[in-house]
Amino acid sequence: MRFLGLFCPVLLVLMLPACGASVVIQRDAQFDVTYDDTVTSDNQTIYSYNHTVSRNKTEGVRVSVELLSESAQSPVLFVVRQKQAVLSFQVPLILRGLYQRKYQYTQVGRTLCQPPTKAEAETQFFYVDVSTLSSAGVHYQLRVSRVDSFTLQTDKKFSFNATPSQPQFFKYMFPDGVDTVIVKVNSQKNFPCSVMSIQDIQCPVYDLDNNVAFIGMYQTMTTTAAITVQRKDFPSNSFYVVVVVKTEDEACGGPLRFYPLLPDQLLDPGNRSKTLDVIVSPAINSEVYVMGMLFCLGIFLSFYLLTFLVACVENKRYDTVFEEASISLTHCVCVSGKASVSPYEYGSFGEFVTVFIQIDSYCVRCVLISVCSYRSLESVARSRQESLSSVEEDDYDTLVDIDSDKNIVRTKKFLCVSDLARKDKRILSKKYQIYFWNIATIAVFYALPVIQLVITYQTVVNVTGNQDICYYNFLCAHPLGALSSFNNILSNLGYVLLGLLFLLIVLQRDILHNRALERNESTALECGIPKHFGLYYAMGTALMMEGLLSACYHVCPNYTNFQFDTSFMYMIAGLCMLKLYQKRHPDINASAYSAYACLAAVIFFSVLGVVFGKGNTVFWIVFSVIHILATLLLSTQLYYMGRWRLDSGILRRMLNVIYTDCIRQCSGPMYIDRMVLLVMGNIVNWSLSAYGLIKRPNDFASYLLAIAICNLLLYFAFYIIMKLRSGERIQCLALVCILFTAVVWGFALFFFFQGLSTWQKTPAESREHNRECILLSFFDDHDIWHFLSSIAMFGSFLVLLTMDDDLDTVQRDKIYVF
């Protein structure tokens, strides 16, 4: 019977060819031995392996196959059967690229999936079945080997090679006390393009170019890839690090070679081997998160404390001055800054009657009464008792004298603020308050869908695992909850807190001014730059919204939502320019409706540029023409103070001006200061337009923002120069704000241009710019840009708020318009 038991399987193998079936040959195989064999459609070879699997140690097993026959009629099929998994692949392996291109690989290497075992130690068998439908013999080599360093160690670098047909994956187990790690894969070569994936410990492992994106988290890479992994996402406390080389480089920004697209043509992939390093390091712990949040709050809350202290010092100083003034009966006149005693002697400044009071041997000028206006204080008091309900927009020019002489007043060669502050203050205040209410409404309608959209973006990233959707700095992206990069969101807190602080400062000034008006103080009614706070409220609101929308953008930064980060930047630049212009042109400043309509047009062009502007010559020509025309129209509006008309007779009037002023008699411009500003502005804008038309930058939104910032800086510099040229001075507080803001802007721009990521390139190319955290192991360069730029914007707003405080006691017909 024992003889029959041995004889029957041999007889069965001998009888199978006669029956038309394949001969199955089973071999006991050994690890690290190369088997050189031939397979046909008439025989099938099964290689049997066994190895010991333990619960505390995972041993990697790799199957490597090379096809030696040059022209096989049919591929050879390899099936690896394990206890809990099956892996199959054919050789030559066909991988598809773009446009159905087919690449053939005759060398294939695959690592076997190793599911965990519950036993302390267990001997497991697995089988490699080799078969083909080719009638001719197909020559192949098979080798099964153990993988050294299959389990990655914390903070230990491991190097390996990979190709599209020979992917690699390794196992990592979370050590005790570590809940978050960052997996980094690096290479010295940009190409071939690769993919790094993090997958759970389950079979099968998706490790080919056409299926690596099926599960887990993944990102393409050229030289750098980094994924932060949290223990809570992997119940087994371990995961696979999978590295796949792609068949083509187009996904990483590389060239796509041209091939004739013939049916079923197999293409030579060339040498696509890549050497890579992998290292797994512990990420930051909860203490670093807390420290980062406290640091962020501490910086910006310190500005609240500093503002409170400055306000206390200022109030104490003024209280001391007026207390001493009420006690002292000795008056003086100033001689070279020192006090010369002269009882009851008054100094006259224009139409102000002022008295000099001696305090600590220095003179303090105290305005007793102002006669800047010919109206009596009683008439002013009566006018303020009128109901605001009767004030409408149509009442702006209802004063009889305005319609009769405003064309004459506004075209004088030398204008004073009193010439352009003739309208009723209540009407103008109501007009400029519309800026605040409009931007508040815009903010609500803009922010709500933005928040909804970025939540959807983050959900898609978390569900699909596709980390190419968002352009993070992956080397310093700290997750919190569902957010992938909490630090980039937290650093925007400064915009919100400092915007709120600016609103409180403006509110305090507004309240003090209103109290002065209620007391019928002549300096508040008729002296200094007219106080209209509506634009300041709009600026503070815009700064807060910039912080909110920048945080939304950094939830998932990419080119489709970059406008979230820039829209209110355009708003801030536009509002600052309007505020500068409003200071000395309160009667003729743009209305909120026209201003926001223009800003909406800017944002519209920004979206068009992002979507259609990349390399589109037609778009750049159209934009440049519109830019130049808008510059010319605005220049005309500013030069003539709005006293011109755009109608069918504009060309005739232009020819008349050219003939009379340039041909008939050569005369210079009537408004030289305005002409200098507008000529410089046109040079800058025409240069920027020419640069855009020639270079056609990919980042159109930033290019448009640069235009706005350049115009704002030009106007601000002109304002400061003209202020000093007119004999005015800048008070200490404003000067400190200017110097402080300039320094902070310098440092902020340094960190901004570090460029840690860029959506102008592919995600893989963007990751080449990624850098480690540089502050508290929590914040990167871009976070510091957020900190410094929010402080710089706050300082810039304070400059606008305080730069004309020196004029508060100067009558308006002595303040020049420029």
QUIMOQUI-V927516 format. One record per backbone hydrogen bond with DSSP energy under -0.5 kcal/mol. CO is the residue of the C=O (numbers start at 1). NH is the residue of the N-H. E is the energy in kcal/mol with one decimal. If there is no record, write none. Layout:
co = {CO CO}
nh = {NH NH}
e = {E E}
This chain:
co = {1 2 3 4 5 6 7 8 9 10 11 12 13 15 16 16 17 22 23 23 24 25 27 27 30 33 33 34 35 35 37 39 40 40 42 44 45 46 46 47 48 49 51 53 57 57 58 60 61 62 62 63 64 65 66 66 75 76 76 77 77 78 79 79 80 80 81 85 87 89 91 93 93 95 97 98 101 102 103 104 105 105 106 106 108 110 113 120 122 122 124 126 127 127 128 129 130 131 134 137 138 139 139 140 141 142 143 144 145 146 147 147 150 150 153 153 155 158 160 162 163 163 165 166 168 170 171 172 175 177 179 180 181 182 182 183 184 185 186 193 194 195 196 197 197 198 199 200 204 205 208 208 211 217 218 219 221 223 225 227 229 230 231 234 237 238 239 240 240 241 242 243 244 244 249 249 250 255 255 260 262 265 267 267 270 274 276 277 278 279 279 280 281 285 285 286 287 288 289 290 291 292 293 294 295 296 297 298 299 300 300 301 302 303 304 305 306 307 308 309 310 311 312 313 314 315 316 317 318 319 320 321 322 323 324 329 330 331 333 335 337 338 339 340 342 344 345 347 347 348 349 351 352 352 353 353 354 355 355 356 357 357 359 361 362 364 366 366 369 376 377 378 379 380 381 382 383 387 388 390 392 393 395 399 399 400 401 402 405 406 409 413 415 416 416 417 418 420 424 425 426 427 428 429 430 431 432 432 433 434 435 436 437 438 439 440 441 442 443 444 445 446 447 448 449 450 451 452 453 454 455 456 457 458 459 460 461 465 465 466 470 472 473 474 475 476 477 478 478 480 483 485 486 486 487 489 490 491 492 492 493 494 495 496 497 498 499 500 501 502 503 504 505 506 507 508 509 510 511 512 513 514 515 516 517 521 522 523 526 530 533 534 535 536 537 538 539 540 541 542 543 544 545 546 547 548 549 550 551 552 552 553 557 558 559 561 561 562 562 563 566 567 568 569 570 571 572 573 574 575 576 577 578 579 580 581 581 585 585 591 592 593 594 595 596 597 598 599 600 601 602 603 604 605 606 607 608 608 609 613 613 615 616 617 618 619 620 621 622 623 624 625 626 627 628 629 630 631 632 633 634 635 636 637 638 640 642 645 647 649 650 651 652 653 654 655 656 657 658 658 659 659 660 661 665 670 671 672 673 674 675 676 677 678 679 680 681 682 683 684 685 686 687 688 689 690 691 691 692 698 699 700 701 702 703 704 705 706 707 708 709 710 711 712 713 714 715 716 717 718 719 720 721 722 723 724 729 731 732 733 734 735 736 737 738 739 740 741 742 743 744 745 746 747 748 749 751 752 758 762 763 764 765 766 767 775 775 779 779 780 781 782 783 784 785 786 787 788 789 790 791 792 793 794 795 796 797 798 799 802 804 805 807 810 811 812 812 812 814 815}
nh = {5 6 7 8 9 10 11 12 13 14 15 16 17 19 19 21 20 24 25 44 26 46 29 48 33 35 144 36 37 142 140 138 43 132 23 25 130 27 48 128 29 126 124 122 54 59 60 147 112 64 145 110 143 108 68 141 133 78 91 79 131 89 81 129 82 87 127 82 80 78 76 95 105 103 100 101 97 267 95 269 92 93 67 108 65 63 115 55 53 124 51 49 81 129 47 79 45 77 41 139 39 68 69 37 66 35 64 32 62 148 60 150 152 171 156 280 157 278 276 274 166 245 109 163 243 241 152 239 178 179 231 283 229 184 281 227 279 225 277 246 221 244 219 199 242 217 240 202 206 207 211 212 214 198 467 196 194 187 185 183 181 233 234 237 174 201 172 199 242 170 197 168 195 246 252 254 253 249 257 262 265 102 104 269 272 162 160 186 158 184 281 155 182 288 289 290 291 292 293 294 295 296 297 298 299 300 301 302 303 303 304 305 306 307 308 309 310 311 312 313 314 315 316 317 318 319 320 321 322 323 324 325 326 327 328 331 358 342 340 338 363 335 341 333 345 346 356 349 354 350 352 371 349 354 368 369 347 357 366 332 359 364 362 339 359 357 355 368 353 380 381 382 383 384 385 385 386 390 391 392 395 396 398 402 403 404 405 406 409 410 412 415 817 419 420 420 421 587 428 429 430 431 432 433 434 434 435 436 437 438 439 440 441 442 443 444 445 446 447 448 449 450 451 452 453 454 455 456 457 458 459 460 461 462 463 464 465 218 467 469 472 474 476 477 773 478 479 486 487 483 480 489 489 490 491 492 493 494 495 496 497 498 499 500 501 502 503 504 505 506 507 508 509 510 511 512 513 514 515 516 517 518 519 521 520 525 526 527 812 532 537 538 539 540 541 542 543 544 545 546 547 548 549 550 551 552 553 554 555 555 556 556 471 561 562 564 565 565 566 567 570 571 572 573 574 575 576 577 578 579 580 581 582 583 584 584 585 588 589 595 596 597 598 599 600 601 602 603 604 605 606 607 608 609 610 611 612 613 613 615 616 617 620 621 622 623 624 625 626 627 628 629 630 631 632 633 634 635 636 637 638 639 640 642 641 643 644 647 650 653 654 655 656 657 658 659 660 661 662 663 663 664 665 667 667 672 675 676 677 678 679 680 681 682 683 684 685 686 687 688 689 690 691 692 693 694 695 696 696 700 703 704 705 706 707 708 709 710 711 712 713 714 715 716 717 718 719 720 721 722 723 724 725 726 728 727 731 735 736 737 738 739 740 741 742 743 744 745 746 747 748 749 750 751 752 753 754 755 761 766 767 222 768 769 770 778 779 774 775 784 785 786 787 788 789 790 791 792 793 794 795 796 797 798 799 800 801 802 803 805 807 808 810 528 814 417 418 815 816 417}
e = {-1.9 -1.3 -2.1 -2.4 -0.6 -0.8 -2.5 -2.4 -2.1 -2.0 -1.9 -1.4 -0.6 -1.1 -0.6 -2.3 -1.3 -0.5 -0.6 -3.9 -0.5 -3.6 -0.7 -3.5 -0.9 -0.5 -0.6 -0.6 -0.6 -2.6 -2.8 -2.5 -0.9 -0.5 -3.4 -3.7 -2.9 -3.6 -0.5 -2.5 -2.9 -2.3 -3.0 -2.8 -0.9 -0.5 -0.5 -2.6 -3.2 -0.5 -2.5 -2.8 -2.2 -2.8 -0.6 -2.2 -0.6 -0.5 -2.4 -0.5 -2.0 -2.3 -0.6 -3.3 -0.6 -2.6 -2.1 -3.0 -4.2 -3.0 -3.2 -0.6 -2.2 -2.8 -0.8 -1.6 -2.6 -3.0 -2.4 -0.5 -0.6 -2.9 -2.3 -0.5 -3.4 -3.2 -0.6 -1.5 -4.3 -0.6 -2.3 -2.8 -2.9 -0.6 -2.5 -2.3 -1.8 -3.1 -1.6 -0.5 -2.0 -2.4 -1.5 -2.2 -1.9 -3.5 -3.0 -3.3 -3.1 -0.6 -0.7 -0.9 -0.7 -2.7 -1.6 -0.6 -0.5 -2.4 -2.7 -2.2 -0.8 -0.6 -1.9 -1.0 -3.3 -3.2 -3.3 -2.2 -1.6 -0.5 -3.5 -2.7 -3.3 -0.6 -2.2 -2.0 -2.3 -1.7 -2.8 -2.5 -2.2 -2.9 -1.9 -0.5 -3.1 -1.9 -3.4 -1.7 -0.5 -1.1 -1.7 -1.8 -1.8 -3.2 -2.4 -2.6 -2.3 -1.9 -2.5 -2.9 -2.7 -1.4 -2.0 -2.2 -2.5 -0.5 -2.5 -2.1 -0.7 -2.0 -3.2 -2.1 -3.0 -0.5 -1.3 -2.7 -1.6 -0.5 -0.6 -1.9 -1.6 -0.6 -1.5 -0.6 -0.9 -1.9 -2.2 -2.4 -2.2 -2.7 -0.5 -3.6 -2.9 -0.7 -1.3 -2.4 -2.5 -2.6 -2.3 -2.6 -2.4 -2.1 -2.5 -2.8 -2.2 -1.5 -2.6 -1.4 -0.5 -0.6 -0.8 -1.8 -2.7 -2.5 -2.2 -2.4 -2.6 -2.4 -2.3 -2.6 -2.6 -2.5 -2.5 -2.6 -2.5 -2.6 -2.5 -2.3 -2.5 -2.1 -2.6 -2.2 -1.8 -1.2 -2.9 -0.5 -1.2 -3.0 -1.7 -1.9 -0.6 -2.3 -0.6 -1.6 -1.6 -0.5 -0.7 -0.5 -1.6 -0.6 -2.7 -1.1 -1.3 -0.6 -1.2 -1.3 -1.4 -0.5 -2.3 -2.2 -0.6 -1.6 -1.7 -1.4 -2.4 -2.0 -1.9 -0.6 -1.7 -1.7 -2.4 -2.2 -2.1 -1.7 -0.7 -1.0 -1.1 -1.0 -1.8 -0.6 -1.5 -1.5 -1.4 -0.6 -1.2 -1.1 -1.9 -2.3 -3.1 -2.6 -1.4 -0.5 -2.4 -1.3 -0.8 -0.8 -0.7 -1.9 -2.1 -2.7 -2.1 -2.3 -2.7 -1.7 -0.8 -0.6 -0.8 -0.7 -1.9 -2.8 -2.1 -2.2 -2.0 -2.9 -2.5 -1.8 -2.2 -2.3 -2.9 -1.8 -0.6 -1.2 -2.9 -2.1 -2.4 -2.6 -1.9 -1.7 -2.4 -2.6 -2.2 -2.6 -2.4 -2.4 -2.5 -2.8 -1.9 -2.7 -1.1 -1.0 -1.1 -1.1 -2.3 -0.7 -0.5 -0.6 -0.7 -2.8 -0.5 -2.0 -2.0 -0.8 -0.5 -2.8 -2.0 -1.3 -2.2 -0.7 -0.8 -1.0 -2.6 -2.8 -1.9 -2.2 -2.2 -2.4 -1.9 -2.0 -2.3 -2.6 -2.6 -2.3 -2.1 -2.8 -2.6 -2.2 -2.5 -2.4 -2.2 -2.0 -2.2 -2.3 -1.7 -2.5 -1.5 -1.7 -2.9 -1.1 -1.1 -0.8 -2.3 -2.0 -2.4 -2.5 -2.2 -2.4 -2.1 -1.9 -2.5 -2.2 -1.7 -2.0 -3.0 -2.4 -2.0 -2.0 -2.6 -2.1 -0.6 -1.0 -0.7 -0.9 -3.7 -0.8 -0.5 -1.4 -0.5 -1.0 -0.8 -2.5 -2.2 -1.6 -2.5 -2.5 -2.6 -2.9 -2.4 -1.9 -2.3 -2.4 -2.4 -2.2 -2.6 -1.7 -0.6 -0.6 -0.8 -0.7 -0.6 -2.4 -2.5 -1.7 -2.1 -2.2 -2.3 -1.8 -1.9 -2.3 -2.3 -2.3 -2.0 -2.2 -2.3 -2.7 -2.1 -2.3 -3.3 -0.6 -1.3 -0.8 -1.2 -0.9 -1.8 -2.2 -2.4 -2.8 -2.3 -2.1 -2.3 -2.8 -2.3 -2.5 -2.6 -1.9 -2.3 -2.6 -2.4 -2.2 -2.3 -2.2 -2.5 -2.5 -2.2 -1.9 -0.7 -2.4 -1.4 -1.0 -1.6 -2.1 -2.2 -2.3 -2.0 -2.2 -2.5 -2.5 -2.8 -2.7 -1.8 -1.0 -0.7 -3.9 -0.9 -2.1 -1.0 -0.9 -2.2 -2.5 -2.1 -2.5 -2.7 -2.3 -2.6 -2.5 -2.3 -2.5 -2.5 -2.8 -2.1 -2.4 -2.4 -2.4 -2.6 -2.4 -2.2 -2.2 -3.1 -0.6 -1.6 -1.7 -1.7 -2.6 -2.0 -2.3 -1.6 -1.8 -2.5 -2.6 -2.0 -2.1 -2.8 -2.2 -2.3 -2.6 -2.7 -2.2 -2.4 -2.4 -2.5 -2.6 -2.2 -2.3 -2.5 -1.7 -1.8 -1.5 -0.6 -2.6 -2.7 -2.1 -2.3 -2.5 -2.8 -2.6 -2.3 -2.1 -2.4 -2.7 -1.8 -2.0 -2.8 -2.6 -1.5 -1.8 -2.2 -2.2 -1.2 -1.1 -1.1 -2.6 -1.8 -0.5 -1.0 -1.8 -1.0 -2.3 -2.6 -2.2 -1.9 -1.8 -1.9 -2.0 -2.3 -3.0 -2.9 -1.9 -1.8 -2.8 -2.6 -2.2 -2.6 -2.4 -2.3 -2.0 -2.0 -2.0 -1.9 -2.2 -2.1 -1.9 -1.5 -1.5 -1.8 -3.1 -2.1 -0.8 -1.2 -1.1 -0.6 -2.5}
